[in-house]
Amino acid sequence: MPSPFPGMDPYLEEPGLWPDVHHELMSVGREMLNRQLRPKYHVRVEERVYISDEMDPGRSVIIPDLRIRDVAGSQEQQVFQASETVTAAVAEPIVLTTLIDDEIHEARLEIIDGSQRSVVAVIEVLSPTNKVAGSRGRASYVQKRLEIMNSPAHFVEIDLLREGLPIQTRELLPKSDYCVHVSRREGRPKGTVWPILLPQRLPPIHIPLLPEDADCELDLQAVLDTAYDRAAYDLEIDYAQHPVPPLPSGYVEWAEHLLSDKGI
């Protein structure tokens, strides 16, 4: 079943669901590209790894909530308010999760020239931590971005998240909810940017290869639609609730009418 939204589905941006969405986008994108590119090229999944500790501002989107449970683990421990009367004479222990360092893995796609075994293009789909100011995830992403921009590889950034810091450019971008950036190695520092509004379909983008080969096309809407259907997100998302992060006020009525028209 397809998403009820014509382009990006804002309900997929929820931090607890996004890691699975990111995985599906990587998997579907890789499959669609390999169909076009083989046998000269192939696409592999690579990971960027960083450590998130308790001082990391990005933990708010890595661990959206912590649940305190009782010793038996069968029921959630009730949180007492200061105004409530405490009847127990002795404090009872509870079990909780300690915040420790987490090793975070973030995947990207790399298009490889089969004969030279070299990286021709890198495709990144941003995660929430990549857009949190001062976070370990943003520092890791920015460092890798700089490395690629100073390499012979082309670079593609796909930002399907409304919240957080946008893609960095010198020029002021038009108002948009999502953004795609294609940086050709021969055209840097200039690049092509697609500013995308929530009601718009995601665009097909042209991914550059070696100079002797024509670009390959990646239809981002087809990638998203296939990922949505394969992962059965329609069975997981409750469209009766507001999305997280919430929609701007200008989109609330539009989204309500859209869902109503589709019988949701």
ROROGU-114546 format. One record per atom (N, C-alpha, C): residue number from 1; x, y, z. Coordinates in Angstrom, 2 decimals. Layout:
<nodes>
NUM:X:Y:Z;
...
</nodes>
This chain:
<nodes>
1:0.84:-1.19:0.00;
1:0.00:0.00:0.00;
1:0.88:1.24:0.00;
2:0.61:2.21:-0.88;
2:1.46:3.40:-0.94;
2:1.16:4.37:0.19;
3:2.08:5.28:0.42;
3:1.87:6.34:1.39;
3:0.75:7.26:0.90;
4:-0.05:7.82:1.80;
4:-1.10:8.75:1.37;
4:-0.57:10.10:0.92;
5:0.70:10.38:1.17;
5:1.27:11.68:0.82;
5:1.88:11.61:-0.58;
6:1.78:12.70:-1.36;
6:2.27:12.68:-2.74;
6:3.79:12.63:-2.86;
7:4.50:13.12:-1.85;
7:5.96:13.12:-1.87;
7:6.50:12.44:-0.64;
8:7.32:13.15:0.13;
8:7.82:12.62:1.38;
8:6.66:12.48:2.37;
9:6.67:11.40:3.14;
9:5.65:11.19:4.17;
9:6.23:11.70:5.49;
10:5.66:12.78:6.07;
10:6.25:13.35:7.29;
10:6.22:12.41:8.48;
11:5.36:11.41:8.45;
11:5.28:10.45:9.56;
11:6.51:9.54:9.59;
12:7.22:9.44:8.48;
12:8.44:8.62:8.45;
12:9.61:9.30:9.14;
13:9.48:10.58:9.46;
13:10.58:11.33:10.07;
13:10.71:11.07:11.58;
14:9.77:10.38:12.17;
14:9.79:10.13:13.62;
14:11.11:9.46:14.00;
15:11.86:10.00:14.97;
15:13.21:9.49:15.27;
15:13.27:8.00:15.58;
16:12.24:7.46:16.24;
16:12.26:6.04:16.55;
16:12.09:5.16:15.33;
17:11.42:5.67:14.29;
17:11.18:4.92:13.06;
17:12.26:5.16:12.02;
18:12.92:6.33:12.09;
18:13.83:6.72:11.02;
18:14.96:5.72:10.76;
19:15.60:5.10:11.76;
19:16.67:4.14:11.43;
19:16.20:3.04:10.48;
20:14.96:2.57:10.65;
20:14.43:1.54:9.76;
20:14.16:2.13:8.38;
21:13.61:3.36:8.34;
21:13.37:4.04:7.06;
21:14.68:4.24:6.31;
22:15.70:4.69:7.03;
22:17.02:4.91:6.43;
22:17.56:3.62:5.82;
23:17.41:2.52:6.56;
23:17.88:1.22:6.07;
23:17.16:0.84:4.78;
24:15.84:1.04:4.74;
24:15.07:0.68:3.55;
24:15.45:1.56:2.35;
25:15.64:2.85:2.59;
25:16.04:3.74:1.50;
25:17.38:3.33:0.91;
26:18.33:2.95:1.78;
26:19.63:2.48:1.32;
26:19.48:1.20:0.48;
27:18.67:0.28:0.98;
27:18.51:-1.01:0.31;
27:17.85:-0.85:-1.06;
28:16.77:-0.08:-1.11;
28:16.06:0.11:-2.38;
28:16.90:0.92:-3.36;
29:17.56:1.98:-2.87;
29:18.41:2.79:-3.75;
29:19.53:1.97:-4.35;
30:20.14:1.12:-3.54;
30:21.22:0.27:-4.04;
30:20.71:-0.68:-5.13;
31:19.56:-1.28:-4.89;
31:19.00:-2.21:-5.87;
31:18.69:-1.53:-7.19;
32:18.07:-0.34:-7.13;
32:17.70:0.37:-8.36;
32:18.93:0.82:-9.13;
33:19.97:1.27:-8.41;
33:21.18:1.70:-9.09;
33:21.92:0.53:-9.71;
34:22.02:-0.57:-9.01;
34:22.74:-1.73:-9.56;
34:22.09:-2.26:-10.83;
35:20.77:-2.15:-10.92;
35:20.09:-2.60:-12.14;
35:20.57:-1.81:-13.36;
36:20.85:-0.52:-13.16;
36:21.28:0.34:-14.26;
36:22.78:0.25:-14.53;
37:23.57:0.06:-13.48;
37:25.01:0.29:-13.58;
37:25.85:-0.95:-13.87;
38:25.37:-2.11:-13.51;
38:26.21:-3.28:-13.73;
38:26.31:-3.58:-15.23;
39:27.42:-4.12:-15.73;
39:28.52:-4.70:-14.94;
39:29.71:-3.74:-14.72;
40:29.70:-2.56:-15.33;
40:30.87:-1.69:-15.19;
40:31.01:-1.15:-13.77;
41:29.87:-0.84:-13.15;
41:29.89:-0.31:-11.79;
41:29.09:-1.24:-10.87;
42:29.33:-1.13:-9.60;
42:28.46:-1.75:-8.61;
42:28.34:-0.82:-7.42;
43:27.30:-1.02:-6.63;
43:27.01:-0.15:-5.49;
43:27.16:-0.96:-4.20;
44:27.89:-0.41:-3.27;
44:28.06:-1.08:-1.99;
44:27.62:-0.15:-0.86;
45:27.29:-0.76:0.28;
45:26.93:-0.01:1.48;
45:28.15:0.10:2.37;
46:28.50:1.32:2.72;
46:29.60:1.57:3.66;
46:29.04:2.27:4.89;
47:29.75:2.19:6.00;
47:29.28:2.79:7.24;
47:30.26:3.81:7.79;
48:29.69:4.84:8.38;
48:30.47:5.79:9.16;
48:30.14:5.49:10.63;
49:31.15:5.32:11.45;
49:30.95:4.92:12.84;
49:31.47:6.03:13.76;
50:30.68:6.37:14.77;
50:31.14:7.33:15.77;
50:30.58:6.94:17.13;
51:31.13:7.53:18.18;
51:30.70:7.23:19.55;
51:29.85:8.38:20.07;
52:28.68:8.04:20.59;
52:27.81:9.02:21.23;
52:27.85:8.78:22.74;
53:28.26:9.81:23.50;
53:28.31:9.68:24.95;
53:27.20:10.52:25.58;
54:27.16:10.54:26.91;
54:26.08:11.21:27.61;
54:26.10:12.73:27.44;
55:27.22:13.28:26.96;
55:27.31:14.71:26.73;
55:26.93:15.09:25.30;
56:26.56:14.12:24.49;
56:26.26:14.36:23.08;
56:24.86:14.95:22.92;
57:24.73:16.17:22.36;
57:23.40:16.76:22.14;
57:22.52:15.92:21.22;
58:23.15:15.07:20.41;
58:22.38:14.25:19.47;
58:21.67:13.08:20.10;
59:21.92:12.81:21.41;
59:21.28:11.66:22.04;
59:19.77:11.82:22.12;
60:19.30:13.05:22.07;
60:17.86:13.27:22.16;
60:17.12:12.66:20.97;
61:17.80:12.50:19.84;
61:17.16:11.87:18.68;
61:17.62:10.43:18.49;
62:18.64:10.01:19.25;
62:19.05:8.60:19.23;
62:18.20:7.80:20.20;
63:18.00:8.36:21.42;
63:17.20:7.71:22.45;
63:16.06:8.66:22.78;
64:14.93:8.58:22.07;
64:13.87:9.55:22.25;
64:13.21:9.52:23.62;
65:13.15:8.37:24.26;
65:12.58:8.33:25.59;
65:13.13:7.14:26.35;
66:13.22:7.29:27.68;
66:13.65:6.20:28.55;
66:12.47:5.82:29.43;
67:12.22:4.53:29.57;
67:11.10:4.07:30.38;
67:11.64:3.46:31.67;
68:11.10:3.89:32.81;
68:11.49:3.34:34.09;
68:10.52:2.23:34.45;
69:11.05:1.07:34.80;
69:10.22:-0.08:35.12;
69:10.50:-0.55:36.54;
70:9.53:-1.31:37.08;
70:9.72:-1.78:38.44;
70:10.68:-2.95:38.47;
71:11.02:-3.44:39.65;
71:12.03:-4.48:39.81;
71:11.64:-5.74:39.06;
72:10.33:-6.08:39.07;
72:9.89:-7.30:38.39;
72:9.92:-7.13:36.88;
73:9.87:-5.89:36.41;
73:9.93:-5.64:34.97;
73:8.62:-5.84:34.25;
74:7.53:-6.07:35.01;
74:6.25:-6.36:34.36;
74:5.38:-5.14:34.17;
75:5.58:-4.12:35.00;
75:4.75:-2.92:34.91;
75:5.61:-1.69:34.98;
76:5.17:-0.62:34.34;
76:5.93:0.63:34.40;
76:5.80:1.24:35.78;
77:6.93:1.69:36.33;
77:6.94:2.34:37.64;
77:6.27:3.70:37.53;
78:5.32:3.99:38.40;
78:4.66:5.28:38.39;
78:5.57:6.35:38.93;
79:5.61:7.48:38.28;
79:6.42:8.60:38.72;
79:5.60:9.45:39.69;
80:6.13:9.63:40.92;
80:5.41:10.40:41.93;
80:5.64:11.89:41.72;
81:4.58:12.65:41.88;
81:4.69:14.10:41.87;
81:4.99:14.57:43.29;
82:5.58:15.75:43.40;
82:5.96:16.26:44.71;
82:4.75:16.40:45.63;
83:3.58:16.66:45.06;
83:2.39:16.89:45.86;
83:1.75:15.61:46.37;
84:2.15:14.43:45.87;
84:1.55:13.17:46.27;
84:2.09:12.73:47.63;
85:1.28:11.99:48.35;
85:1.68:11.50:49.66;
85:2.44:10.20:49.50;
86:3.63:10.10:50.04;
86:4.44:8.89:49.99;
86:4.15:8.10:51.26;
87:3.61:6.88:51.10;
87:3.20:6.08:52.25;
87:4.26:5.07:52.68;
88:5.19:4.68:51.78;
88:6.20:3.69:52.14;
88:7.19:4.28:53.14;
89:7.52:3.49:54.16;
89:8.45:3.95:55.18;
89:9.88:3.93:54.68;
90:10.18:3.00:53.77;
90:11.53:2.85:53.23;
90:11.47:2.93:51.72;
91:12.40:3.67:51.12;
91:12.43:3.79:49.66;
91:12.72:2.44:49.02;
92:11.99:2.13:47.96;
92:12.17:0.87:47.24;
92:13.02:1.12:45.99;
93:13.89:0.15:45.63;
93:14.73:0.34:44.43;
93:13.93:0.12:43.15;
94:14.38:0.74:42.09;
94:13.82:0.50:40.77;
94:14.97:0.18:39.82;
95:14.62:-0.39:38.67;
95:15.60:-0.73:37.64;
95:15.50:0.29:36.51;
96:16.62:0.86:36.12;
96:16.61:1.81:35.01;
96:17.83:1.58:34.12;
97:17.81:2.23:32.97;
97:18.88:2.08:31.99;
97:19.90:3.18:32.16;
98:21.17:2.81:32.33;
98:22.25:3.78:32.47;
98:22.68:4.30:31.11;
99:22.88:5.59:31.01;
99:23.37:6.17:29.77;
99:24.87:5.92:29.66;
100:25.26:5.09:28.71;
100:26.67:4.79:28.47;
100:27.00:5.14:27.03;
101:28.27:5.06:26.71;
101:28.68:5.37:25.33;
101:28.07:4.38:24.36;
102:27.52:4.88:23.26;
102:26.94:4.04:22.22;
102:27.74:4.19:20.94;
103:27.98:3.07:20.27;
103:28.64:3.09:18.96;
103:27.56:3.19:17.90;
104:27.54:4.30:17.19;
104:26.50:4.57:16.21;
104:27.03:4.29:14.80;
105:26.24:3.53:14.03;
105:26.61:3.19:12.65;
105:25.63:3.89:11.70;
106:26.15:4.67:10.75;
106:25.31:5.34:9.76;
106:25.78:4.95:8.36;
107:24.85:4.42:7.59;
107:25.18:3.85:6.28;
107:25.11:4.89:5.17;
108:25.90:4.67:4.14;
108:25.86:5.48:2.92;
108:26.07:4.53:1.74;
109:25.80:5.00:0.53;
109:26.03:4.21:-0.67;
109:27.25:4.74:-1.41;
110:28.04:3.81:-1.95;
110:29.18:4.18:-2.77;
110:29.10:3.46:-4.11;
111:29.21:4.23:-5.20;
111:29.25:3.66:-6.54;
111:30.72:3.39:-6.88;
112:31.02:2.13:-7.22;
112:32.40:1.69:-7.42;
112:32.65:1.37:-8.89;
113:33.75:1.87:-9.41;
113:34.23:1.49:-10.74;
113:34.85:0.10:-10.61;
114:34.24:-0.89:-11.26;
114:34.68:-2.27:-11.09;
114:36.10:-2.54:-11.54;
115:36.55:-1.86:-12.59;
115:37.89:-2.14:-13.11;
115:38.98:-1.50:-12.26;
116:38.76:-0.27:-11.81;
116:39.77:0.43:-11.01;
116:39.58:0.26:-9.50;
117:38.42:-0.30:-9.11;
117:38.08:-0.47:-7.69;
117:38.12:0.86:-6.95;
118:37.70:1.92:-7.62;
118:37.73:3.25:-7.02;
118:36.31:3.75:-6.80;
119:36.16:4.66:-5.84;
119:34.85:5.24:-5.53;
119:34.55:6.36:-6.52;
120:33.46:6.23:-7.26;
120:33.08:7.22:-8.26;
120:32.11:8.24:-7.68;
121:31.18:7.80:-6.84;
121:30.19:8.69:-6.25;
121:29.78:8.17:-4.88;
122:29.47:9.09:-4.00;
122:28.99:8.75:-2.65;
122:27.61:9.37:-2.47;
123:26.67:8.56:-1.95;
123:25.31:9.02:-1.73;
123:24.99:8.93:-0.24;
124:24.67:10.06:0.36;
124:24.33:10.12:1.79;
124:22.85:10.49:1.95;
125:22.16:9.78:2.83;
125:20.83:10.17:3.27;
125:20.97:10.60:4.72;
126:20.68:11.87:5.00;
126:20.95:12.41:6.33;
126:20.05:11.77:7.39;
127:20.62:11.61:8.59;
127:19.89:11.13:9.76;
127:19.68:12.30:10.72;
128:18.76:12.16:11.68;
128:18.50:13.27:12.61;
128:19.75:13.77:13.33;
129:20.65:12.87:13.73;
129:21.84:13.30:14.46;
129:22.77:14.16:13.60;
130:22.72:13.99:12.28;
130:23.57:14.79:11.39;
130:23.14:16.25:11.35;
131:21.94:16.55:11.88;
131:21.38:17.89:11.80;
131:21.26:18.57:13.16;
132:21.86:17.96:14.20;
132:21.82:18.55:15.54;
132:23.12:19.30:15.78;
133:23.03:20.59:16.05;
133:24.21:21.43:16.26;
133:25.04:20.90:17.43;
134:26.35:20.76:17.20;
134:27.26:20.35:18.26;
134:27.25:18.88:18.58;
135:26.51:18.07:17.83;
135:26.41:16.64:18.13;
135:27.56:15.86:17.51;
136:27.83:14.68:18.07;
136:28.87:13.80:17.53;
136:28.49:13.37:16.10;
137:27.20:13.13:15.89;
137:26.74:12.71:14.57;
137:26.97:13.76:13.51;
138:26.76:15.03:13.87;
138:27.00:16.10:12.88;
138:28.49:16.26:12.63;
139:29.30:16.19:13.69;
139:30.75:16.32:13.52;
139:31.28:15.21:12.61;
140:30.79:13.97:12.82;
140:31.22:12.85:11.99;
140:30.80:13.04:10.54;
141:29.56:13.51:10.35;
141:29.06:13.72:8.99;
141:29.82:14.82:8.27;
142:30.03:15.94:8.95;
142:30.72:17.08:8.34;
142:32.15:16.72:7.96;
143:32.82:15.94:8.82;
143:34.19:15.51:8.51;
143:34.22:14.64:7.26;
144:33.29:13.68:7.17;
144:33.24:12.80:5.99;
144:32.85:13.59:4.75;
145:31.95:14.53:4.91;
145:31.53:15.38:3.78;
145:32.72:16.15:3.23;
146:33.54:16.70:4.12;
146:34.72:17.46:3.70;
146:35.72:16.56:2.97;
147:35.90:15.35:3.48;
147:36.81:14.40:2.83;
147:36.35:14.11:1.40;
148:35.05:13.88:1.23;
148:34.55:13.57:-0.11;
148:34.66:14.77:-1.03;
149:34.36:15.96:-0.52;
149:34.44:17.16:-1.33;
149:35.87:17.46:-1.80;
150:36.84:16.93:-1.09;
150:38.24:17.11:-1.48;
150:38.81:15.88:-2.17;
151:37.94:14.98:-2.59;
151:38.35:13.75:-3.28;
151:37.89:13.80:-4.73;
152:38.27:12.82:-5.55;
152:37.80:12.79:-6.95;
152:36.37:12.28:-7.09;
153:35.69:11.94:-6.00;
153:34.35:11.36:-6.07;
153:33.27:12.43:-6.15;
154:32.20:12.13:-6.87;
154:31.01:12.96:-6.84;
154:30.30:12.75:-5.49;
155:29.44:13.71:-5.12;
155:28.79:13.62:-3.82;
155:27.32:13.97:-3.95;
156:26.46:13.14:-3.35;
156:25.01:13.36:-3.36;
156:24.51:13.35:-1.92;
157:23.82:14.43:-1.53;
157:23.21:14.53:-0.20;
157:21.70:14.56:-0.35;
158:21.02:13.70:0.39;
158:19.56:13.64:0.37;
158:19.05:13.91:1.78;
159:18.37:15.03:1.95;
159:17.87:15.43:3.27;
159:16.34:15.39:3.25;
160:15.78:14.35:3.88;
160:14.33:14.17:3.94;
160:13.81:14.39:5.35;
161:14.47:15.28:6.08;
161:14.09:15.59:7.46;
161:13.84:17.09:7.59;
162:12.69:17.46:8.13;
162:12.36:18.89:8.24;
162:13.08:19.55:9.41;
163:13.36:18.80:10.45;
163:13.92:19.40:11.67;
163:15.44:19.41:11.63;
164:16.04:20.40:12.27;
164:17.50:20.46:12.38;
164:18.13:21.42:11.40;
165:19.47:21.45:11.44;
165:20.24:22.34:10.58;
165:20.20:21.87:9.13;
166:19.98:22.77:8.19;
166:19.90:22.36:6.77;
166:21.29:22.13:6.18;
167:21.29:21.66:4.93;
167:22.53:21.52:4.17;
167:23.20:22.89:4.04;
168:24.51:22.91:4.22;
168:25.24:24.18:4.21;
168:25.59:24.61:2.78;
169:25.18:25.82:2.43;
169:25.55:26.42:1.14;
169:25.87:27.90:1.38;
170:26.64:28.48:0.48;
170:26.96:29.90:0.60;
170:25.76:30.77:0.27;
171:25.02:30.35:-0.76;
171:23.84:31.12:-1.16;
171:22.65:30.77:-0.26;
172:21.72:31.71:-0.14;
172:20.50:31.48:0.63;
172:19.55:30.64:-0.21;
173:19.15:29.48:0.31;
173:18.25:28.61:-0.42;
173:16.81:29.11:-0.32;
174:16.01:28.85:-1.34;
174:14.57:29.17:-1.24;
174:13.95:28.36:-0.10;
175:12.82:28.82:0.40;
175:12.11:28.12:1.46;
175:11.79:26.71:1.01;
176:12.12:25.73:1.83;
176:11.86:24.34:1.47;
176:11.75:23.51:2.74;
177:11.15:22.32:2.59;
177:11.05:21.38:3.70;
177:12.13:20.31:3.61;
178:12.48:19.93:2.39;
178:13.50:18.91:2.15;
178:14.46:19.42:1.09;
179:15.56:18.73:0.93;
179:16.58:19.24:0.00;
179:17.45:18.09:-0.51;
180:17.83:18.20:-1.77;
180:18.77:17.26:-2.38;
180:19.89:18.07:-3.03;
181:21.12:17.62:-2.86;
181:22.29:18.34:-3.37;
181:23.18:17.35:-4.12;
182:23.49:17.69:-5.37;
182:24.43:16.88:-6.17;
182:25.65:17.73:-6.47;
183:26.80:17.27:-5.99;
183:28.07:17.98:-6.20;
183:28.94:17.16:-7.15;
184:29.09:17.65:-8.39;
184:29.97:17.00:-9.36;
184:31.41:17.43:-9.07;
185:32.31:16.49:-9.16;
185:33.70:16.81:-8.81;
185:34.29:17.88:-9.71;
186:33.87:17.90:-10.99;
186:34.45:18.88:-11.93;
186:33.79:20.25:-11.79;
187:32.68:20.33:-11.05;
187:31.97:21.60:-10.94;
187:32.12:22.30:-9.60;
188:32.83:21.68:-8.65;
188:32.95:22.27:-7.32;
188:33.70:23.60:-7.36;
189:33.29:24.54:-6.50;
189:32.34:24.40:-5.39;
189:30.88:24.55:-5.77;
190:30.56:24.73:-7.06;
190:29.17:24.83:-7.47;
190:28.53:23.44:-7.45;
191:27.24:23.40:-7.16;
191:26.50:22.14:-7.17;
191:25.05:22.41:-7.51;
192:24.30:21.35:-7.76;
192:22.88:21.47:-8.10;
192:22.06:21.10:-6.87;
193:21.07:21.95:-6.54;
193:20.25:21.74:-5.35;
193:18.77:21.73:-5.75;
194:18.03:20.76:-5.20;
194:16.59:20.70:-5.36;
194:15.94:21.08:-4.03;
195:15.38:22.29:-3.90;
195:14.59:22.61:-2.70;
195:13.19:21.99:-2.88;
196:12.72:21.22:-1.91;
196:11.48:20.45:-2.06;
196:10.50:20.84:-0.96;
197:9.25:21.11:-1.33;
197:8.19:21.36:-0.38;
197:7.42:20.07:-0.10;
198:6.84:19.98:1.08;
198:6.13:18.77:1.49;
198:5.07:18.32:0.48;
199:4.27:19.22:-0.10;
199:3.24:18.75:-1.05;
199:3.79:18.27:-2.39;
200:5.08:18.48:-2.66;
200:5.65:18.12:-3.96;
200:6.19:16.69:-3.98;
201:6.11:16.07:-5.14;
201:6.75:14.77:-5.32;
201:8.27:14.92:-5.22;
202:8.92:13.89:-4.76;
202:10.38:13.90:-4.75;
202:10.88:13.79:-6.19;
203:11.97:14.46:-6.54;
203:12.40:14.52:-7.94;
203:13.25:13.31:-8.34;
204:13.30:13.01:-9.63;
204:14.36:12.13:-10.14;
204:15.64:12.94:-10.21;
205:16.75:12.38:-9.78;
205:18.02:13.11:-9.81;
205:19.00:12.36:-10.69;
206:19.94:13.11:-11.26;
206:20.97:12.52:-12.12;
206:22.27:12.41:-11.33;
207:22.76:11.18:-11.24;
207:23.98:10.91:-10.48;
207:25.14:10.75:-11.45;
208:26.16:11.60:-11.33;
208:27.28:11.55:-12.28;
208:28.17:10.33:-12.05;
209:28.79:9.89:-13.16;
209:29.70:8.74:-13.12;
209:31.06:9.19:-13.67;
210:31.78:8.28:-14.30;
210:33.05:8.64:-14.94;
210:32.77:9.52:-16.17;
211:33.73:10.34:-16.59;
211:33.49:11.30:-17.68;
211:32.96:10.68:-18.96;
212:33.36:9.44:-19.26;
212:32.94:8.83:-20.52;
212:31.53:8.26:-20.47;
213:30.90:8.25:-19.30;
213:29.58:7.65:-19.16;
213:28.53:8.71:-18.83;
214:27.33:8.50:-19.36;
214:26.21:9.39:-19.05;
214:25.76:9.19:-17.60;
215:25.13:10.22:-17.06;
215:24.60:10.10:-15.70;
215:23.58:8.97:-15.61;
216:23.44:8.42:-14.42;
216:22.35:7.49:-14.18;
216:21.26:8.23:-13.40;
217:20.02:7.84:-13.61;
217:18.90:8.52:-12.96;
217:18.43:7.71:-11.77;
218:18.18:8.40:-10.68;
218:17.61:7.77:-9.50;
218:16.33:8.53:-9.16;
219:15.20:7.87:-9.32;
219:13.90:8.48:-9.04;
219:13.64:8.35:-7.54;
220:13.80:9.45:-6.81;
220:13.68:9.40:-5.36;
220:12.27:9.06:-4.90;
221:11.27:9.48:-5.67;
221:9.90:9.13:-5.28;
221:9.67:7.62:-5.42;
222:10.21:7.03:-6.47;
222:10.09:5.58:-6.63;
222:10.83:4.84:-5.53;
223:11.99:5.37:-5.11;
223:12.74:4.77:-4.00;
223:11.90:4.80:-2.73;
224:11.33:5.96:-2.43;
224:10.54:6.10:-1.21;
224:9.29:5.22:-1.26;
225:8.58:5.23:-2.38;
225:7.35:4.43:-2.50;
225:7.64:2.94:-2.33;
226:8.73:2.48:-2.94;
226:9.09:1.07:-2.83;
226:9.47:0.71:-1.40;
227:10.25:1.59:-0.77;
227:10.65:1.36:0.62;
227:9.43:1.32:1.54;
228:8.49:2.24:1.34;
228:7.28:2.30:2.15;
228:6.48:1.01:2.03;
229:6.34:0.55:0.79;
229:5.55:-0.66:0.54;
229:6.25:-1.91:1.08;
230:7.55:-2.03:0.83;
230:8.28:-3.23:1.28;
230:8.30:-3.36:2.79;
231:8.38:-2.22:3.48;
231:8.47:-2.24:4.94;
231:7.09:-2.23:5.61;
232:6.02:-2.12:4.81;
232:4.64:-2.11:5.34;
232:4.45:-1.03:6.39;
233:4.93:0.17:6.10;
233:4.80:1.26:7.07;
233:3.35:1.66:7.30;
234:2.47:1.35:6.33;
234:1.05:1.67:6.53;
234:0.46:0.92:7.71;
235:1.06:-0.22:8.08;
235:0.57:-1.00:9.22;
235:1.15:-0.49:10.55;
236:2.19:0.31:10.47;
236:2.87:0.78:11.68;
236:2.51:2.22:12.05;
237:2.22:3.03:11.05;
237:1.98:4.46:11.30;
237:0.52:4.69:11.68;
238:0.31:5.48:12.70;
238:-1.04:5.88:13.11;
238:-1.29:7.30:12.59;
239:-1.99:7.39:11.48;
239:-2.23:8.69:10.86;
239:-3.29:9.51:11.60;
240:-3.91:8.93:12.63;
240:-4.85:9.69:13.45;
240:-4.11:10.61:14.42;
241:-2.83:10.36:14.62;
241:-2.01:11.18:15.50;
241:-1.24:12.21:14.68;
242:-0.71:13.22:15.35;
242:0.12:14.20:14.66;
242:1.51:13.61:14.44;
243:2.17:13.95:13.35;
243:3.53:13.42:13.12;
243:4.54:14.05:14.05;
244:5.68:13.37:14.20;
244:6.81:13.87:14.99;
244:8.02:13.96:14.07;
245:8.60:15.17:13.90;
245:8.19:16.46:14.45;
245:6.86:16.93:13.85;
246:6.15:17.83:14.57;
246:4.84:18.27:14.09;
246:4.94:19.08:12.80;
247:3.83:19.12:12.09;
247:3.78:19.91:10.86;
247:3.69:21.40:11.18;
248:4.28:22.26:10.36;
248:4.04:23.70:10.51;
248:2.55:23.99:10.36;
249:2.10:25.07:10.97;
249:0.67:25.39:10.98;
249:0.10:25.48:9.56;
250:0.89:25.95:8.62;
250:0.40:26.09:7.25;
250:0.10:24.78:6.55;
251:0.63:23.69:7.06;
251:0.43:22.38:6.43;
251:-0.61:21.52:7.14;
252:-1.03:21.90:8.34;
252:-1.91:21.03:9.13;
252:-3.23:20.79:8.42;
253:-3.88:21.86:7.98;
253:-5.18:21.71:7.30;
253:-5.02:20.95:6.00;
254:-3.95:21.24:5.26;
254:-3.69:20.52:4.01;
254:-3.56:19.02:4.25;
255:-2.80:18.64:5.29;
255:-2.59:17.22:5.59;
255:-3.89:16.56:6.04;
256:-4.68:17.26:6.84;
256:-5.94:16.69:7.31;
256:-6.89:16.42:6.15;
257:-6.98:17.36:5.21;
257:-7.84:17.17:4.04;
257:-7.31:16.01:3.17;
258:-5.98:15.95:3.03;
258:-5.39:14.89:2.22;
258:-5.72:13.51:2.78;
259:-5.52:13.35:4.09;
259:-5.80:12.06:4.72;
259:-7.29:11.74:4.70;
260:-8.12:12.76:4.90;
260:-9.57:12.54:4.86;
260:-10.03:12.10:3.49;
261:-9.50:12.74:2.45;
261:-9.88:12.39:1.08;
261:-9.50:10.95:0.74;
262:-8.47:10.44:1.40;
262:-8.04:9.07:1.14;
262:-8.67:8.07:2.10;
263:-9.62:8.57:2.91;
263:-10.35:7.68:3.80;
263:-9.58:7.26:5.03;
264:-8.56:8.05:5.41;
264:-7.74:7.71:6.57;
264:-8.16:8.59:7.74;
</nodes>
